[in-house]
Amino acid sequence: MLVSLLTTFSLLFMPSVHADSARGDTVKLNVVTVIGDTWLDNRVDVSVPITSLDRQMLARLAPVAITDALPMIPGAFTRDYGGVGGLKTFSMRGGSSSQSLVVVDGARLSSAQTGTVDLSLIPARLIESLRVIRGGASALYGANAVNGVLDLILHTESTPSARAYALIGSFNEWRMGAGATASLSSAASLSVDVERLGTAGSFPFTLNEFGTTYDVNRTNSDARSTSAVMRARVHDASLTVLARTSERGVPGSVVQGSVTNARARFADDDVVAMLTLPLHAIDALPLVVTSTVRWLDQHYTDPEATLLGPAGIDARTTQHDLTLGVTTKPLTIGRATSTTRVDVGYADLTGDEVLDRPGAVVTRRSVAFATDWTLSDVVVDDLDVRAALRIDAFSDVGAAVSPLVAIDYPLGGVVRASWSYNFRPPTFAELYVLNYGTRSLVPERSHTVNLGYALPITSWLSCDVDAYWMSTSNLIVSVPVSPLLTTAQNVGRAITYGAELMLRGSWFDDRLRAQWAYTRQSVQDATGRAGIDGTMIPYAVPELSSIFMQWTDAITPSDAMWNAGATWSYTSYRYAQAGGTYASLLQPFAVTSIFGGVDVRSSRTVVHVRAQCDNLFDAQYAVIRGFPMPGRSFRVTTSVEVAP
């Protein structure tokens, strides 16, 4: 029980913004654009499969949270713990959330502390665009990019304006936001956006366990959060500050009609600052310096967890991160283009009750060197080859070398193939948490092979298909060592193979857009453990599918536009525990949502009004065992933007 509570705290409720900048220019993937945007052409120059949702597409989807848009991505899976304020983590291709990296404007959100990111409290309104690298990319992004990368670009207005936003929804959900952009001079600007959200979080649900039906109301799921983004620009230099403060209930799973951890609370304060500074001192070798600083304070309480004492759990941790990177801008030598990057980093964690020594401080220092080369017309015309290499060294878990080799060749569409060798270092939680961490852990390593084909079938329909195989070794999993204790251990391998398909269409001068995304995969335990070897990895979903359709048209003779659409997503069965027993089997579910809205424009003002209904058919389901999802819900959103 004790380790269960501590592990829940350390592994589930302690993720947030992390400051290890690993993207920079060395990992920029250039999208080949054939039409006005990337909707029908999602190819990349050299082989790395990527799915993008640009600003125009996000405006059509109008997601409230980032996780609302992720079903559009083949292979993406959100572990949703229920409700607006419930934990929501991102993973790719059947892997864990710590094996999929999340970055924002080049700064890592996946922390050294837990390796995961809670996306539930990141307002989608603050995001300009997102792209997902589907497959291993440690050579380009560094640690944790084993199965994929979610790359978020913050939205900041470039022209002077003022804006306001409001939302009201079911279960007492509300959101309010405001922002402004000012031009300080012809070469300088300042932009600030703030959003506040809240929810009571309580909703009724029906639960059936072993033939017994329970009618329960979710409690202690309320949440309050404030997020802010500030960006200052002077010529090519920029400073971005992302801050968040939140406080919420974190109830545990529902077991036989009762909610565990029914009074547990979690609060966090995060600030991450990102500086980009071009250097032109050497004309032949222009450089870009990036630096990221992050401070994170988190506080978890549970008065009912009395195994630690009559007062229960009252634990606080503080994390600091600092990174400094220098990148060469793309250099062209003959038919080759290259970038090189050097990073140094520092992270520490001060723990109260959750580390192996109360009040201890653990640190991680790192240095990395990365180089990325693209060679054009290799051997034959139009055959491009990409070769990237990254070397990381950590003070507490050793070194890792991560190569990537990829090719790209036009053949009707574009044929792409790649191989990469990726890694995930153990987190602070896996190394140091009391009675759970194991200091002898070594990093997970993964070979990834990808073969894909992107084909523009017609001027209005495109197809993108990928087949992949992965072998992950040194898996870090929780292994029971007694009825009450589990520890983090390296246990062996997992074998993954699968296929992803995406069809995108655009008709009637782009007024109608539609997409179908489908994933079929197998993720099997190959650790050799009796009763577990050969079974499915927990929460590795064999089948994922989604459909999106939306129509946008003008309201003549005015300048107004109306839009309406629907989304449908399907998640097949999965197992909650290792071993694939029927008792841990979670049933498939499908969720349908509909939406519609009006945009009214004048010479200086834009007004958006939107209404949507989520879970239209009131499906009763749980993504994670014991964490029921809300039923049918409604939202109404209004926003106004005014230019001087």
C-alpha positions as CSV (number, residue, x, y, z in Angstrom):
1,M,0.0,0.0,0.0
2,L,2.8,2.4,0.9
3,V,4.7,2.0,-2.3
4,S,1.5,2.0,-4.3
5,L,0.8,5.5,-2.9
6,L,4.3,6.8,-3.3
7,T,4.6,5.4,-6.8
8,T,1.3,6.9,-7.8
9,F,2.5,10.3,-6.6
10,S,6.0,10.1,-8.1
11,L,5.1,8.5,-11.4
12,L,1.6,9.9,-12.2
13,F,1.2,13.3,-10.6
14,M,4.6,15.0,-10.9
15,P,5.1,15.8,-14.6
16,S,5.3,19.2,-16.1
17,V,7.6,21.6,-18.0
18,H,11.2,20.6,-18.4
19,A,14.0,22.8,-19.6
20,D,16.4,20.5,-21.6
21,S,16.4,22.1,-25.0
22,A,17.1,19.4,-27.6
23,R,15.6,20.5,-30.8
24,G,17.1,23.6,-32.2
25,D,18.0,23.8,-35.9
26,T,19.6,20.4,-35.9
27,V,16.2,18.6,-35.7
28,K,14.1,20.8,-37.9
29,L,12.2,18.6,-40.3
30,N,11.3,20.5,-43.4
31,V,7.8,19.7,-44.8
32,V,7.4,19.4,-48.5
33,T,4.4,21.6,-49.3
34,V,2.6,21.0,-52.6
35,I,-0.6,23.0,-51.9
36,G,-1.3,26.0,-49.7
37,D,-0.8,24.0,-46.5
38,T,0.4,20.7,-45.3
39,W,-3.1,19.1,-45.1
40,L,-2.8,16.9,-48.3
41,D,0.9,16.6,-48.4
42,N,2.4,15.3,-45.1
43,R,5.8,14.1,-46.6
44,V,9.1,15.2,-45.2
45,D,12.3,15.8,-47.2
46,V,14.2,12.8,-45.8
47,S,12.3,9.8,-44.6
48,V,11.1,10.6,-41.1
49,P,7.4,10.0,-40.8
50,I,5.6,13.0,-39.4
51,T,2.0,14.2,-39.0
52,S,1.3,17.9,-38.7
53,L,-1.7,19.9,-37.7
54,D,-1.0,23.5,-38.6
55,R,-2.7,26.7,-37.3
56,Q,-5.5,26.5,-39.9
57,M,-6.3,22.9,-39.1
58,L,-6.2,23.5,-35.3
59,A,-8.6,26.4,-36.0
60,R,-11.0,24.0,-37.7
61,L,-10.7,21.5,-34.9
62,A,-10.7,24.1,-32.1
63,P,-9.5,21.6,-29.5
64,V,-10.0,22.8,-25.9
65,A,-7.0,20.7,-24.7
66,I,-4.1,19.3,-26.8
67,T,-5.3,15.8,-26.2
68,D,-8.5,16.6,-28.1
69,A,-6.4,16.8,-31.3
70,L,-4.2,13.7,-30.7
71,P,-6.7,11.1,-32.1
72,M,-6.0,12.7,-35.5
73,I,-2.4,11.3,-35.2
74,P,-1.9,7.6,-36.3
75,G,-0.4,5.6,-33.5
76,A,-1.0,8.2,-30.8
77,F,-2.7,7.1,-27.6
78,T,-3.7,9.3,-24.6
79,R,-3.8,7.7,-21.2
80,D,-6.7,9.6,-19.8
81,Y,-7.5,9.4,-16.1
82,G,-10.9,11.0,-16.5
83,G,-12.4,14.5,-16.4
84,V,-11.1,17.9,-17.4
85,G,-8.5,18.0,-14.6
86,G,-7.5,14.3,-14.8
87,L,-4.0,13.3,-15.7
88,K,-3.5,12.9,-19.5
89,T,-0.3,11.6,-20.9
90,F,0.8,11.0,-24.5
91,S,2.4,7.9,-26.0
92,M,3.2,6.5,-29.4
93,R,3.2,3.1,-31.1
94,G,2.3,1.1,-28.0
95,G,5.0,2.5,-25.8
96,S,4.9,4.1,-22.4
97,S,4.4,7.9,-22.0
98,S,8.1,8.2,-20.8
99,Q,9.2,6.7,-24.2
100,S,7.5,9.5,-26.1
101,L,9.0,13.0,-25.9
102,V,7.0,16.2,-25.6
103,V,8.7,19.5,-26.4
104,V,7.4,23.1,-26.7
105,D,9.2,25.7,-28.7
106,G,12.3,23.5,-28.4
107,A,12.2,23.1,-24.7
108,R,11.6,19.6,-23.2
109,L,8.4,19.1,-21.2
110,S,9.3,15.5,-20.5
111,S,11.1,15.8,-17.2
112,A,14.0,14.0,-15.7
113,Q,11.9,13.5,-12.7
114,T,9.2,11.2,-14.2
115,G,9.8,11.2,-18.0
116,T,6.1,12.1,-18.5
117,V,4.0,15.2,-19.2
118,D,0.5,16.0,-18.0
119,L,-1.2,17.6,-21.1
120,S,-4.5,18.2,-19.4
121,L,-3.7,21.7,-18.2
122,I,-2.0,23.0,-21.4
123,P,-4.5,25.3,-23.1
124,A,-4.8,24.4,-26.8
125,R,-5.6,28.1,-27.5
126,L,-1.9,28.9,-26.8
127,I,-0.6,26.5,-29.4
128,E,0.1,27.6,-33.0
129,S,0.7,24.2,-34.4
130,L,1.8,20.7,-33.5
131,R,3.6,17.9,-35.3
132,V,4.3,14.3,-34.3
133,I,7.4,12.4,-35.3
134,R,6.1,8.8,-35.5
135,G,9.0,6.6,-34.5
136,G,12.4,6.8,-32.8
137,A,14.2,10.1,-33.1
138,S,16.8,10.1,-30.3
139,A,19.5,11.1,-32.8
140,L,17.5,14.3,-33.4
141,Y,15.9,15.0,-30.1
142,G,17.9,13.1,-27.5
143,A,16.5,11.2,-24.4
144,N,13.0,9.8,-24.4
145,A,12.4,10.0,-28.1
146,V,12.1,6.2,-28.3
147,N,8.7,5.8,-30.0
148,G,7.8,9.3,-31.1
149,V,7.9,13.1,-30.4
150,L,5.1,15.6,-29.8
151,D,6.4,19.0,-30.9
152,L,4.2,21.9,-29.8
153,I,4.8,25.4,-31.2
154,L,3.4,28.3,-29.1
155,H,1.1,30.8,-30.7
156,T,2.1,34.5,-30.5
157,E,0.6,37.2,-32.6
158,S,3.0,39.2,-34.8
159,T,0.8,42.2,-35.3
160,P,-0.7,44.5,-32.6
161,S,-4.0,43.2,-31.3
162,A,-6.0,42.5,-28.2
163,R,-8.0,39.3,-27.6
164,A,-10.4,37.7,-25.1
165,Y,-11.8,34.2,-24.7
166,A,-14.5,32.5,-22.6
167,L,-15.9,29.0,-22.4
168,I,-18.6,27.4,-20.3
169,G,-19.3,23.6,-20.3
170,S,-20.8,20.6,-18.5
171,F,-19.6,19.6,-15.0
172,N,-19.1,23.3,-14.1
173,E,-16.2,23.7,-16.5
174,W,-15.2,27.2,-17.3
175,R,-12.3,28.9,-19.0
176,M,-11.3,32.6,-19.5
177,G,-8.4,34.1,-21.3
178,A,-7.0,37.4,-22.5
179,G,-4.0,38.6,-24.4
180,A,-2.4,41.5,-26.2
181,T,0.4,42.1,-28.6
182,A,2.3,45.4,-29.0
183,S,4.9,46.7,-31.4
184,L,7.7,48.4,-29.4
185,S,9.5,49.4,-32.6
186,S,10.0,48.2,-36.1
187,A,12.3,45.5,-34.8
188,A,10.7,44.7,-31.4
189,S,7.4,43.3,-30.1
190,L,5.9,42.0,-26.9
191,S,3.0,39.5,-26.6
192,V,1.3,38.2,-23.5
193,D,-1.5,35.6,-23.2
194,V,-3.2,34.4,-20.0
195,E,-5.8,31.6,-19.5
196,R,-7.6,30.5,-16.4
197,L,-9.6,27.3,-16.1
198,G,-11.7,25.6,-13.5
199,T,-14.0,22.6,-13.1
200,A,-15.9,20.9,-10.4
201,G,-14.9,17.6,-12.0
202,S,-17.7,15.6,-10.5
203,F,-19.8,13.4,-12.9
204,P,-22.0,10.3,-12.4
205,F,-21.0,7.0,-14.0
206,T,-22.0,3.3,-13.9
207,L,-19.3,0.7,-13.1
208,N,-19.6,-3.0,-13.6
209,E,-17.1,-5.2,-11.7
210,F,-17.4,-8.9,-11.8
211,G,-21.1,-8.9,-12.4
212,T,-21.9,-6.2,-9.9
213,T,-23.2,-2.8,-11.1
214,Y,-22.3,0.4,-9.1
215,D,-23.8,3.9,-9.6
216,V,-21.1,6.3,-8.4
217,N,-20.4,10.0,-8.6
218,R,-16.8,11.0,-9.2
219,T,-15.6,13.2,-6.3
220,N,-12.4,15.2,-5.6
221,S,-11.9,15.8,-9.3
222,D,-12.1,19.6,-9.1
223,A,-9.3,21.6,-10.7
224,R,-8.0,25.2,-11.0
225,S,-5.2,26.3,-13.3
226,T,-3.7,29.5,-14.6
227,S,-1.3,29.4,-17.6
228,A,0.5,32.3,-19.2
229,V,2.9,32.9,-22.2
230,M,5.0,35.9,-22.7
231,R,7.2,36.4,-25.7
232,A,9.5,39.4,-26.4
233,R,11.3,39.8,-29.7
234,V,14.1,42.1,-30.7
235,H,15.3,41.5,-34.3
236,D,16.0,37.7,-34.5
237,A,16.4,37.3,-30.7
238,S,13.5,36.2,-28.6
239,L,12.7,35.4,-25.0
240,T,9.7,33.2,-24.2
241,V,8.4,32.5,-20.7
242,L,5.8,29.8,-20.1
243,A,4.3,29.7,-16.6
244,R,1.6,27.7,-14.9
245,T,0.1,27.3,-11.5
246,S,-2.5,24.7,-10.6
247,E,-4.3,23.0,-7.7
248,R,-6.6,20.0,-8.1
249,G,-7.9,16.8,-6.6
250,V,-6.3,13.6,-7.7
251,P,-8.7,10.8,-6.7
252,G,-7.4,7.2,-7.2
253,S,-9.1,4.3,-9.0
254,V,-12.7,3.2,-8.3
255,V,-12.7,-0.2,-6.7
256,Q,-16.0,-2.0,-5.9
257,G,-17.8,1.3,-6.0
258,S,-15.4,3.2,-3.7
259,V,-12.9,5.8,-4.7
260,T,-9.4,5.3,-3.4
261,N,-7.3,8.4,-2.4
262,A,-10.6,10.3,-2.2
263,R,-9.0,13.3,-0.4
264,A,-5.7,13.4,-2.2
265,R,-4.7,16.9,-3.6
266,F,-1.9,18.0,-5.9
267,A,-0.6,21.6,-6.5
268,D,2.3,22.7,-8.7
269,D,4.0,25.9,-9.9
270,D,6.1,25.8,-13.0
271,V,8.1,28.5,-14.8
272,V,10.2,27.9,-17.9
273,A,12.1,30.6,-19.7
274,M,13.6,30.1,-23.2
275,L,16.1,32.4,-24.9
276,T,17.1,32.3,-28.5
277,L,20.0,34.5,-29.6
278,P,21.6,34.4,-33.1
279,L,25.3,35.2,-33.3
280,H,26.7,36.8,-36.4
281,A,30.3,37.3,-35.2
282,I,31.6,34.7,-37.7
283,D,30.1,35.3,-41.1
284,A,31.2,31.9,-42.4
285,L,29.7,30.1,-39.4
286,P,26.5,31.7,-38.1
287,L,25.5,30.3,-34.7
288,V,22.3,30.2,-32.7
289,V,22.5,30.1,-28.9
290,T,19.6,28.7,-27.0
291,S,19.2,28.6,-23.2
292,T,16.4,27.2,-21.1
293,V,15.8,27.7,-17.3
294,R,13.1,25.9,-15.4
295,W,11.8,25.9,-11.8
296,L,9.1,23.4,-10.7
297,D,7.6,23.1,-7.2
298,Q,5.1,20.4,-6.5
299,H,3.1,19.5,-3.4
300,Y,1.1,16.3,-2.8
301,T,-1.1,15.6,0.2
302,D,-3.3,12.6,1.1
303,P,-4.6,12.7,4.7
304,E,-6.1,9.2,4.3
305,A,-2.7,7.5,3.5
306,T,-1.9,6.9,7.2
307,L,0.7,4.2,6.7
308,L,3.3,6.9,6.9
309,G,1.7,8.3,10.1
310,P,-1.5,9.6,11.4
311,A,-1.2,12.8,9.4
312,G,-1.0,10.9,6.1
313,I,1.2,12.0,3.2
314,D,2.4,15.6,2.9
315,A,5.2,15.6,0.3
316,R,6.9,18.5,-1.6
317,T,9.5,18.4,-4.3
318,T,11.4,21.1,-6.1
319,Q,13.2,20.7,-9.4
320,H,15.6,23.0,-11.2
321,D,16.8,22.6,-14.8
322,L,19.3,24.6,-16.9
323,T,20.4,23.9,-20.4
324,L,22.6,25.8,-22.8
325,G,22.9,24.9,-26.5
326,V,24.9,26.2,-29.5
327,T,23.7,25.3,-33.0
328,T,25.3,26.0,-36.4
329,K,22.8,27.2,-38.9
330,P,22.4,24.9,-41.9
331,L,25.7,24.8,-43.9
332,T,25.7,23.6,-47.5
333,I,28.8,21.9,-48.9
334,G,28.3,20.7,-52.4
335,R,25.3,18.4,-52.3
336,A,25.4,18.1,-48.5
337,T,23.6,20.2,-45.9
338,S,24.5,19.9,-42.2
339,T,23.9,21.3,-38.8
340,T,25.8,20.6,-35.6
341,R,24.7,21.2,-32.0
342,V,26.4,21.0,-28.6
343,D,24.3,21.0,-25.4
344,V,25.2,21.1,-21.7
345,G,22.6,20.6,-19.0
346,Y,22.0,20.4,-15.3
347,A,19.0,19.1,-13.3
348,D,18.4,18.6,-9.6
349,L,15.5,17.4,-7.4
350,T,15.0,18.1,-3.8
351,G,12.6,15.7,-2.2
352,D,10.6,15.6,1.0
353,E,9.6,12.0,2.0
354,V,9.7,10.6,-1.6
355,L,13.4,10.3,-2.1
356,D,15.5,7.5,-0.5
357,R,16.8,10.0,2.0
358,P,14.4,12.6,3.4
359,G,15.5,16.1,2.3
360,A,18.1,14.6,-0.1
361,V,19.2,16.4,-3.3
362,V,19.9,14.4,-6.4
363,T,21.5,15.9,-9.5
364,R,22.1,15.0,-13.1
365,R,24.6,16.8,-15.3
366,S,24.7,16.1,-19.0
367,V,26.6,17.0,-22.2
368,A,25.6,16.2,-25.7
369,F,27.0,16.5,-29.3
370,A,24.7,16.1,-32.3
371,T,25.3,16.3,-36.0
372,D,22.8,16.0,-38.8
373,W,23.6,15.6,-42.5
374,T,21.4,15.5,-45.6
375,L,22.9,14.4,-48.9
376,S,21.0,15.0,-52.2
377,D,21.1,12.9,-55.4
378,V,23.2,10.1,-53.9
379,V,24.1,7.4,-56.4
380,V,21.0,8.3,-58.5
381,D,19.1,11.5,-59.1
382,D,16.5,12.5,-56.5
383,L,17.7,9.9,-53.9
384,D,18.3,11.7,-50.6
385,V,20.0,10.3,-47.6
386,R,19.9,11.6,-44.1
387,A,22.5,10.6,-41.4
388,A,22.3,11.9,-37.9
389,L,24.3,11.0,-34.8
390,R,23.9,12.2,-31.2
391,I,26.2,11.4,-28.2
392,D,24.8,12.0,-24.7
393,A,26.7,11.6,-21.4
394,F,25.0,11.7,-18.0
395,S,26.6,12.0,-14.7
396,D,24.4,9.4,-13.0
397,V,23.4,6.9,-15.8
398,G,26.4,6.8,-18.2
399,A,26.5,7.6,-21.9
400,A,24.4,6.8,-25.0
401,V,25.2,6.9,-28.7
402,S,22.1,7.4,-30.9
403,P,22.4,7.1,-34.7
404,L,19.8,7.5,-37.5
405,V,20.0,6.6,-41.1
406,A,17.2,7.4,-43.5
407,I,16.5,7.5,-47.3
408,D,13.9,9.2,-49.4
409,Y,13.1,8.6,-53.1
410,P,10.3,9.9,-55.3
411,L,8.3,7.0,-56.9
412,G,4.9,8.2,-57.8
413,G,4.8,9.6,-54.3
414,V,7.7,9.4,-51.9
415,V,9.2,6.2,-50.6
416,R,10.9,6.5,-47.2
417,A,12.9,4.2,-45.0
418,S,14.8,4.7,-41.8
419,W,16.6,2.9,-39.0
420,S,17.4,4.5,-35.6
421,Y,18.8,3.4,-32.3
422,N,17.2,5.3,-29.4
423,F,17.4,5.5,-25.6
424,R,15.5,6.5,-22.5
425,P,17.5,7.1,-19.3
426,P,16.0,6.0,-15.9
427,T,14.1,8.9,-14.3
428,F,14.8,10.3,-10.9
429,A,11.6,8.5,-9.7
430,E,12.9,5.1,-11.0
431,L,16.3,5.7,-9.4
432,Y,15.6,7.3,-6.1
433,V,12.0,7.0,-4.9
434,L,11.8,5.5,-1.4
435,N,11.4,1.6,-1.5
436,Y,10.8,1.8,-5.3
437,G,13.9,3.2,-7.0
438,T,16.9,1.1,-8.1
439,R,20.2,2.9,-8.5
440,S,21.7,0.2,-10.7
441,L,19.2,0.8,-13.6
442,V,20.6,1.3,-17.1
443,P,18.9,3.2,-20.0
444,E,16.3,1.5,-22.2
445,R,17.6,1.1,-25.8
446,S,15.4,0.5,-28.9
447,H,16.1,-0.3,-32.5
448,T,13.4,1.1,-34.8
449,V,12.9,0.3,-38.5
450,N,10.3,2.2,-40.5
451,L,9.2,1.8,-44.2
452,G,6.7,4.3,-45.5
453,Y,5.0,5.6,-48.7
454,A,3.3,9.0,-49.1
455,L,1.1,9.2,-52.2
456,P,-0.9,12.1,-53.5
457,I,-3.6,9.9,-55.1
458,T,-5.5,12.9,-56.7
459,S,-5.5,16.6,-56.3
460,W,-8.1,16.1,-53.5
461,L,-7.0,12.9,-51.8
462,S,-3.7,11.8,-50.3
463,C,-2.5,8.6,-48.6
464,D,0.3,8.0,-46.1
465,V,1.1,4.5,-45.0
466,D,3.9,3.2,-42.7
467,A,5.1,-0.2,-41.5
468,Y,7.3,-0.4,-38.5
469,W,9.3,-2.8,-36.3
470,M,10.9,-2.0,-32.9
471,S,12.9,-4.0,-30.4
472,T,13.3,-2.4,-27.0
473,S,15.8,-3.8,-24.5
474,N,16.5,-3.1,-20.8
475,L,12.8,-2.4,-20.3
476,I,12.2,-0.6,-17.0
477,V,9.1,-1.9,-15.3
478,S,7.6,-2.1,-11.8
479,V,8.2,-5.6,-10.5
480,P,6.5,-6.9,-7.3
481,V,8.9,-8.0,-4.6
482,S,6.4,-8.5,-1.8
483,P,2.6,-8.1,-1.3
484,L,3.2,-4.4,-0.5
485,L,6.3,-3.4,-2.4
486,T,7.3,-3.0,-6.1
487,T,10.6,-1.8,-7.4
488,A,11.8,-0.5,-10.8
489,Q,13.9,-3.1,-12.6
490,N,15.4,-3.7,-16.0
491,V,13.6,-6.9,-17.1
492,G,14.4,-7.6,-20.8
493,R,12.8,-6.8,-24.1
494,A,9.6,-5.8,-25.9
495,I,8.9,-6.5,-29.6
496,T,6.6,-4.2,-31.5
497,Y,5.4,-4.3,-35.1
498,G,2.6,-2.6,-36.8
499,A,1.2,-0.4,-39.6
500,E,-0.3,3.1,-39.8
501,L,-2.6,4.4,-42.5
502,M,-3.8,7.9,-43.0
503,L,-6.2,9.2,-45.8
504,R,-6.8,12.9,-46.1
505,G,-9.2,14.6,-48.4
506,S,-10.1,18.2,-49.4
507,W,-13.1,19.0,-51.6
508,F,-15.1,22.0,-52.9
509,D,-12.2,24.5,-52.8
510,D,-11.2,23.2,-49.4
511,R,-14.5,23.9,-47.8
512,L,-14.8,20.2,-46.9
513,R,-12.0,18.4,-45.2
514,A,-11.9,14.8,-44.0
515,Q,-9.4,12.4,-42.6
516,W,-9.2,8.7,-41.6
517,A,-6.4,7.5,-39.4
518,Y,-5.9,3.8,-38.6
519,T,-3.3,1.9,-36.6
520,R,-2.9,-1.9,-36.2
521,Q,0.0,-3.1,-34.0
522,S,1.3,-5.8,-31.7
523,V,3.4,-5.0,-28.7
524,Q,4.6,-8.2,-26.9
525,D,6.5,-8.9,-23.8
526,A,9.8,-10.7,-24.6
527,T,11.3,-10.6,-21.1
528,G,11.3,-14.4,-20.6
529,R,9.3,-14.1,-17.3
530,A,7.0,-17.1,-16.7
531,G,3.4,-16.4,-17.3
532,I,4.2,-13.0,-18.9
533,D,6.6,-13.7,-21.8
534,G,4.7,-13.5,-25.1
535,T,1.7,-11.5,-23.7
536,M,0.7,-8.0,-24.6
537,I,2.4,-5.1,-22.8
538,P,-0.1,-3.3,-20.5
539,Y,-2.0,-0.5,-22.3
540,A,-0.5,-1.2,-25.6
541,V,-3.7,-0.9,-27.8
542,P,-3.8,-3.3,-30.8
543,E,-6.1,-1.1,-32.9
544,L,-6.8,2.6,-33.0
545,S,-9.0,4.5,-35.5
546,S,-10.4,8.0,-36.0
547,I,-12.5,9.9,-38.5
548,F,-12.7,13.7,-38.9
549,M,-15.1,15.6,-41.2
550,Q,-15.6,19.4,-41.3
551,W,-17.3,21.9,-43.6
552,T,-16.5,25.6,-43.6
553,D,-18.4,28.1,-45.9
554,A,-19.2,31.7,-46.2
555,I,-22.4,33.4,-45.1
556,T,-23.2,35.7,-48.1
557,P,-23.3,38.6,-48.5
558,S,-21.5,39.2,-45.2
559,D,-17.9,38.4,-44.3
560,A,-19.0,35.8,-41.8
561,M,-18.1,32.1,-42.0
562,W,-20.0,29.1,-40.6
563,N,-18.6,25.7,-39.9
564,A,-19.8,22.3,-38.7
565,G,-18.2,18.9,-38.2
566,A,-17.8,15.7,-36.3
567,T,-15.1,13.4,-35.0
568,W,-15.2,9.7,-34.2
569,S,-12.5,7.7,-32.4
570,Y,-12.2,4.0,-31.6
571,T,-9.9,2.3,-29.1
572,S,-9.8,-1.5,-29.1
573,Y,-9.3,-3.7,-26.1
574,R,-6.1,-3.5,-23.9
575,Y,-4.8,-5.1,-20.7
576,A,-4.3,-3.2,-17.5
577,Q,-1.7,-5.6,-16.1
578,A,1.1,-7.7,-17.4
579,G,0.2,-11.3,-18.2
580,G,-2.9,-10.7,-20.4
581,T,-5.4,-12.2,-18.0
582,Y,-9.1,-11.7,-18.6
583,A,-9.5,-10.0,-15.2
584,S,-7.4,-7.1,-16.4
585,L,-9.0,-6.8,-19.9
586,L,-10.5,-3.4,-20.7
587,Q,-13.3,-3.3,-23.3
588,P,-13.2,-1.4,-26.6
589,F,-14.9,1.9,-26.8
590,A,-15.9,4.5,-29.5
591,V,-16.6,8.2,-28.9
592,T,-18.4,10.6,-31.2
593,S,-18.3,14.4,-31.0
594,I,-20.0,17.1,-33.0
595,F,-19.4,20.8,-33.3
596,G,-20.4,24.0,-35.1
597,G,-19.7,27.7,-35.1
598,V,-19.7,31.1,-36.7
599,D,-16.9,33.5,-37.4
600,V,-17.8,37.1,-38.0
601,R,-15.1,39.5,-39.3
602,S,-14.9,43.2,-39.8
603,S,-12.0,45.5,-40.7
604,R,-10.6,45.4,-37.2
605,T,-12.6,42.7,-35.3
606,V,-13.0,38.9,-35.4
607,V,-15.6,37.2,-33.3
608,H,-15.8,33.4,-33.0
609,V,-18.7,31.5,-31.5
610,R,-18.7,27.7,-31.2
611,A,-20.8,25.0,-29.6
612,Q,-19.8,21.3,-29.3
613,C,-21.1,18.1,-27.8
614,D,-18.5,15.5,-26.7
615,N,-19.4,11.8,-26.2
616,L,-22.6,12.4,-28.2
617,F,-24.0,8.9,-27.5
618,D,-23.1,8.9,-23.8
619,A,-20.7,6.0,-23.9
620,Q,-19.7,4.5,-20.6
621,Y,-16.1,3.6,-20.7
622,A,-12.7,3.9,-19.0
623,V,-9.3,4.5,-20.8
624,I,-7.4,3.4,-17.7
625,R,-8.8,0.7,-15.4
626,G,-10.7,2.2,-12.5
627,F,-10.8,5.7,-13.9
628,P,-14.2,6.3,-15.5
629,M,-14.7,8.9,-18.2
630,P,-17.4,11.5,-18.3
631,G,-20.6,10.9,-20.2
632,R,-22.2,13.3,-22.7
633,S,-21.0,16.9,-22.2
634,F,-21.5,20.3,-23.8
635,R,-19.3,23.4,-24.3
636,V,-19.9,26.9,-25.7
637,T,-17.0,29.1,-26.6
638,T,-16.7,32.8,-27.5
639,S,-13.6,34.7,-28.5
640,V,-13.0,38.2,-29.7
641,E,-9.9,39.7,-31.3
642,V,-9.5,43.4,-32.0
643,A,-6.7,45.1,-34.1
644,P,-6.0,48.8,-33.6
